[in-house]
Amino acid sequence: MQLVGSDEFASFLFNNKLYMGLETSFGKSIESVLVLPYPVGAKATSRWREPTEKVDESKTLANLAQEEKAQKRIDSVWREVDKACVVGKRRYMVSIKSGPNCINDTQVKGMTDAIAQQYKTWMAQTKKTCAGVNELDIVIGLTYGTDRTTNNKENQILVKLLQKGFVEEDRDGKPGVLIDGETRSVRVYRCIGIDFWSLVGSPGNPSKAGFVYLEVLLALAKALSKGMTAASLEERVNVKIQQLSTALAKLSFPRNSLPTWVREEFKDHELTWLAAGMSAFYDEGI
């Protein structure tokens, strides 16, 4: 990658970290803000919200110690469900992922196990808390991307569910849609990009809400432009890169402290990489 100097290395590290941070914060913003006004035209009580069961579950953990709370969350029935709403006789539950590459192999297993082990509980609780509802859709939602740009992990979840009691509902008419083989009342499928926002905008009839992704993009553009007036993002990024570059430049061994053969055979930038690598093994001096 030709990252010889501390400036290039600092820029690489900062931009990589910035991208990962933006991906995470974008997903959290989508989940906590931009989904909430929908479905289109729905009353406040019928919009996308955290499932009441998940809210109640969180309240029971509020007074626990951190270690005990962490263990309880691992065993959570509702951990993989981010938002839910009811349309007619059907309840929709969505697990929201921020982008096309954010699901990894560990999450594939976790989400597959959660759906396979908990869908009956989700259905039973739905019938208790949502009067007249007798069908459940479980949706893996990716906020942007297309079928061709994902890392295919969301498809792996569906494939693995075929080994856990789910079957294809209608391969020709509804490709990619699974249904539980026992009651045929629980469906599982994925929605990516425009399809995700169409589902958010109109779960009962997504074809009528193909414009919702554009509404969201317009809202984001407005929000970002307001943020830019507060300070120059470019200036702030450059300051941080320079600070990191300065720190990396200082991350080196005094040459007189090194054996002669090291001083003769290793260049300055090679010693910087050696120091950077060694810092990963020690807490002191970090």
Secondary structure, 3 states (H helix, E strand, C coil): CCCCCHHHHHHHHHHHHHHHHHHHHHHHHHHHHHCCCCCCCCCHHHCCECCHHHHHHHHHHCCCCHHHHHHHHHCCCCCCCCEEEEECCEEEEEEEECCCCCCCHHHHHHHHHHHHHHHHHHHHHHHHHCCCCCEEEEEEEECCCCCCCCCCHHHHHHHHHCCCCEEEEECCCEEEEEEECCCCCEEEEEEECHHHHHHHHCCCCHHHHCCHHHHHHHHHHHHHHHHHCCCCHHHHHHHHHHHHHHHHHHCCCCHHHCCHHHHHHCCHHHHHHHHHHHHHHCCCCC
